[in-house]
Amino acid sequence: MSGVVPQRPTVELKVWLEGGRVFLTDQELNCFITLTNTSDSERRSSSSSDTDVNEQAKPRLAWLGAQIYCLCVINESRVLPPKLRRLTDSNTASPSTSFVPTSGERGYCIHYTPSTILLCDLPLNPQQSKTVTYHEKIPVGPPSFSGGQVRYVYKLVVGAQVVGKSAKLMKFPLQVIPLPSKLHLRYPVLRAEAGLTNPDDIPNPFIDTPTKQSEQKSKEFIINVQEALFDESSRKSTRSYNLKQGIEQGDNICTVYIVKPVHALGDEIVISFDFKQAAKVRSMKVIVFLETVEEVSEENRRSPGTTPPEKFRVVTEHGMQAQDTLFLT
């Protein structure tokens, strides 16, 4: 009589996001999740316990779930916390058998989608695979942002548990970009697509349904957004600003002209300087910075009376150009 020690079964989980990890608010996320039993199907035992060995190499998945949420992390020494329950060690402990998407997180969960159970009680034979799809709209909220005072982080969480083992979570960060509200007002097609989901279009999580219709809707939504953004960023409306010496009634140094106020990522920013009105003051050099400003509003500041205002303002520079103008004026 001969025998072999049964190989410990392992369930491998793979997640694939259609179109990458950058999304617009209210855009549909399509996720494909594949479960595979990586046990070797050729290893057999010739003993009387053949059935037991084969059953041990055949794990059973208790459940598979998914959820999207937006996490807010703030500098609590500068910013007042939102009126929400703070995620702490007591309420984000590692789950044993339950699906707790925010496990291990710190901060405040300000937006989230319903927790979805995609399947349950699934046996997997050695080398067998099972693929399920997860469809959900990105919750409408603030854009993904990593600042000095506040951070907004979106994550897709996929959790699973094999019978007899602890639950495991996989978290995927998402980059979410909101659509300006004026685009919804100006372009009816975006306003219609940003409405509530038709209940008839919600797929049954326990049944594999065709995804062609949802994929087509997602592609049409992206095309319409691209056309709206291109139209908005292509509008030319030159604006002028006078730079003066001093805060109030100083002498005019030059007039700055910006060709268009709205730019898309990758656009070239064109600015012109007119020194014709600079009769008394001459400019030696022009320096231009591209920067973002993060500022905490007064109603959300902690101890505004005792903390200097500059502590609530963070400026990040992204580029700089300089030009000598002494002999041009």
Disulfide bonds with the S-S distance in Angstrom:
none
